[in-house]
Amino acid sequence: MVLLMPSDHIIADEAAFHAAIEQGRPAAEAGHFVLFGMPPSHAATGYGYIAKGDALTVATGAHHVERFVEKPDRETAETYLAQGGYVWNSGIFLLPAGELIDAFARYAPEVLDAVTASLDRAAADMDFLRLDPACFEGTPSISIDYAVMEKTDRAVVVPASMGWADLGSWSSLKEIEQPDEADNVAVGPVVTQDVSGSYLRSDGPLIAALGVEDLIIVATADAVLVAHASRDQEVKDLVARISAEGHATIHDATVYRPWGFYRSVHAGDRFQVKRITVKPGARLSLQAHKHRAEHWVVVNGTALVTRDDEVFELTENQSTFLPQGCVHRLANPGTVPLNLIEVQSGSYLGEDDIERFDDDYART
């Protein structure tokens, strides 16, 4: 059995979730593809819907899927709610593995072939199995709904009330939080005056809002979003336009690596400042840069530094200079995280300016 779930959802009633899985198990064991449908509480336009068909004899509470419905407009969603017989498509599946592979072979063989090739050429890396990137990138980008579920006659749906919500929009985050007396949810440094019905979130800069209502305001390190709450489903279209107009792609300033993470603090002409955190016992690759030099300043913890033929330790408030082209490595020999500030300078500061000579994580 394969239990397939989205990463961006919340389930408030775990006991009900477990009970729903058990309810769907007999149908999956009989070779059916089980979807879990959420009874609609309102005429939502941000969810896909499933129309329930006849009851399944091998599993109590399961129904054949009569049809799938794309995200409807408001009027259509209200019709579904009034008629009954429709549930929200949660994107949660319980699937018999063998039958699922057979279904991909029948309905989407190009997906199965690419995935199989990426697995056949995979490489073991410590606790990880790294799929072949070239083969995997050649896999068609298609959801399991389109590839299999809308084509097979094995799809069944189990209605289940489990406090489920799809966290695919900013408004959905507001719905799971406890609003204040003005129906606002504020996360991070936020000051409001005469504001109502809004979701305000900052990952750094202060948000000060005055005399507005029903807004989504989100501030990150590299962008600020201001949208009416009723239109937050259109944010993806706005992001696409941002990229199309040549602006930098919006991304989280924190970049995670096997050894820890780094965050870009500031960048300008021929320089960049980063905060680097290295986990206890971890180390970066032995590497060199053709186009930049680096200064390292230890904030706290202990750094074990390799610089060409030298190996030495640095502790709090100590620093070192790594000239352009030198072979270097950063490691944390301690038992607490190592935090340091890195100042890069040079003609090119991209992450692809790395020549690796030795790496614990099998990166090339």
C-alpha positions, 0 to 999 in steps of 0.5 A: 500500500502507498499512502500519498499525501500533499505536503501543503495541507493540515489535518486537525483530527488525526484519529479521524484520519487514521479511521478513514485510512482503515475504512479505505483499506479493504477497497485498496486491498481489492485493487481500487485506487482510494481517494479521500473526499472532504464533505464541503462546508462552504462553496469553495472555489479553490478546491477540485470536487469529486462527484460520488457514484454508486456505493462499493460493495467490498468496502463500507462507506466507499463510492465509485467516482462518477466524475472529477470536477475542476475548481468551479466558479462560485455559482457552480460551487453553490450548486454542488453544495445545494445538490449534495453528492459532491466532496472536495478532492483532498489529494490524499490517496491510498493505492495498491502499489502493483496496480498503480504501476500497471496503471501508469504503464497503461495510461502514462507509459512515458512517466513510468519509463522516465521514472524507472530509468531514473531509479535504475541509474540511481546512486546510493549516498549515505542514507539517501538514494539519489535518482539520476537527475537527467532521467528524472528531469525528463519525466513529464510534469503531470499530476496523478489525477490527470495521468491515471485517476481520470482515466481509470475505472478503479478510482473510488472515494471515501468521504471523511471529516478530519478537520482537513484544510488545503494550505495552498493560499494565504487565506487558508493560513488565516483560516487555521489561525485564531484571529483577534477581535478585528478578525486579523491574523498577524505573524511577525513584526506587525502594527495595525490601526483600524484594520479588519479581516486581514492576514499580515505576515512578516519574515523581517521588516515591520508591517504597519497597516492603517485603515484597510480591510480584507487584505493579504499583506506578506513581507519577506526578505526580497518582496512584499505582497499586497492583495485583496483576500478574495483574489489570493488564488491569483497569486501564482499568476502574479508570480509568473508575470514577475518572472516574465518581466525579468524580475528576480524569481521570488525565493526564500533567502535561506538555502538548506544544504546537507551540512546546514544552511546559509542566508544571503544578508546583503549583495551589491556590486562585486560583493555579497554577505552571507550568514552560514550555519554548520551543523555539529560534526558536519563539513563543507566540501574541499573547494576553490573559487576561480572568481572570488575571495572570501572573508570568514568571521566566526560569530559563535562556535568553533570552525576548523579551517583548511586553507591550502596547506594550512589547517587551523581552528577559529573561535568567536570573534576570530577571522580569516581571509581566503584568497581567490583560487585557494583550496579551502574547507569549513568544518564544525568539530564542535558539539554546537552549531557554528555560525559565521559571517562570510563576505565574498568579493570578486567579479562573479559570485554565483553558486556555480563558481565552485570546483569541488575536490572532495565532498562528503555528500557525493556532489559533483 
